């Protein structure tokens, strides 16, 4: 049976350091791992393309197996597994300190069996999915989405960010390759630091530069979802937040799961908010038990919830 969705980006062997000094890990992390596990738990047949070395702790990938993610796209011959510390500051911002990083993901790393999937989600940590690979995936003519956290946003290594930063032309080319472009409010500030754009202007820029849907997630303030025809703010869903790690990745996984079923961005954004809430009400990195089923996520959507025109 074929796949519905392929996530592309490195998995992490991650230690989370909270603002109050608590530590959790090492655990499985990264946008690719979160989004793959969440989507699979929601009933989407999902595969992952990444690289892992012999240095990976035993059982690191068990959450992917538990969620029934297709692992045929994992290159186990990498020299190292990407390893880091995720450090939260009291103001809610985060820093990723990379201790080891696996190499770039190329078109040859994507199994032929994966290439027929109707959707690809590109979610690197630190530019490990090069623009050439993105352009190759675009030529497959599938639904494509991207998380800009790994292209100048909050996930990139600060020590090398200036050297790796895309030129404005390359960034515009990157965004034009995708049907759906997502950034957190923190990503937006970092990626467009020179322009100092408001969040609404960032979502609009995504659409102006070629995306069908531009998304900016804003944590407790909800999310912005813009298309070429309409601009909406999706309100947050109230809940008891414990650990926001993976919230944005869970949001986009929920969005894609619903979008593949409905092609309706507004319905998808509401479902995405419910999925993200279910995840951030728990902690522990990537685990199948942390991620909601489709039924559990739908149960968290308030009756009558609708997006609000911007």
NORRA-V866521 format. One record per backbone hydrogen bond with DSSP energy under -0.5 kcal/mol. CO is the residue of the C=O (numbers start at 1). NH is the residue of the N-H. Records with the same first field share a line. If there is no record, write none. Layout:
CO = NH, NH
This chain:
3 = 118
4 = 119
5 = 47
6 = 121
7 = 49
8 = 123
12 = 14, 29
13 = 84
14 = 26, 27
15 = 17, 86
16 = 18, 24
17 = 88
18 = 21
22 = 18
24 = 16
27 = 14
28 = 286
29 = 12
30 = 34
31 = 35
32 = 36
33 = 37
34 = 38
35 = 39
36 = 40
37 = 41
38 = 42
39 = 44
40 = 43
41 = 294
44 = 46
45 = 4, 5
46 = 70
47 = 7
48 = 50, 73
49 = 9
50 = 75
52 = 78
53 = 56
57 = 60
59 = 62
61 = 64, 65
62 = 66
63 = 67
64 = 69
65 = 68
70 = 48
71 = 74
73 = 50, 75
74 = 76
75 = 52, 78
78 = 54
82 = 13
83 = 99, 100
84 = 15
85 = 87, 97
86 = 17, 88
87 = 95
89 = 92
93 = 89
95 = 87, 97
96 = 98
97 = 85
100 = 83
104 = 106
105 = 130
106 = 109
107 = 110
109 = 111
111 = 114, 115
112 = 115
114 = 117
118 = 143
119 = 6
120 = 122, 145
121 = 8, 123
122 = 147
128 = 105, 130
130 = 134
131 = 135
132 = 136
133 = 137
134 = 138
135 = 139
137 = 140
138 = 141
143 = 120
144 = 179, 180
145 = 122
146 = 148, 182
147 = 150
148 = 151, 153
149 = 155, 156
150 = 127
153 = 156
156 = 158
157 = 160, 161
158 = 161
160 = 164
161 = 165
167 = 171
168 = 172
169 = 173
170 = 174
171 = 175
172 = 176
173 = 177
174 = 177
175 = 178
179 = 212, 213
180 = 146
181 = 215
182 = 148
183 = 217
184 = 188
185 = 189
186 = 190
187 = 191
188 = 192
190 = 193
192 = 195, 196, 197
198 = 202
199 = 203
200 = 204
201 = 205
202 = 206
203 = 207
204 = 208
205 = 209
206 = 211
207 = 210
212 = 228
213 = 181
214 = 226
215 = 183
216 = 224
217 = 185
218 = 221
219 = 222
222 = 218
223 = 234
224 = 216
225 = 232
226 = 214
230 = 227
231 = 310
232 = 225
233 = 235, 308
234 = 223
236 = 238
239 = 241
244 = 247
246 = 250
247 = 251
248 = 252
249 = 253
250 = 254
251 = 255
252 = 256
253 = 257
254 = 258
255 = 259
256 = 260
257 = 261
258 = 262
259 = 263
263 = 265
264 = 268
265 = 269
266 = 270
267 = 271
268 = 272
269 = 273
270 = 274
271 = 275
272 = 276
273 = 277
274 = 278
275 = 279
276 = 280
277 = 281
279 = 282
280 = 242, 243
285 = 287
287 = 290, 291
288 = 291
293 = 297
294 = 298
295 = 299
297 = 300
298 = 301
300 = 302
302 = 305
308 = 233
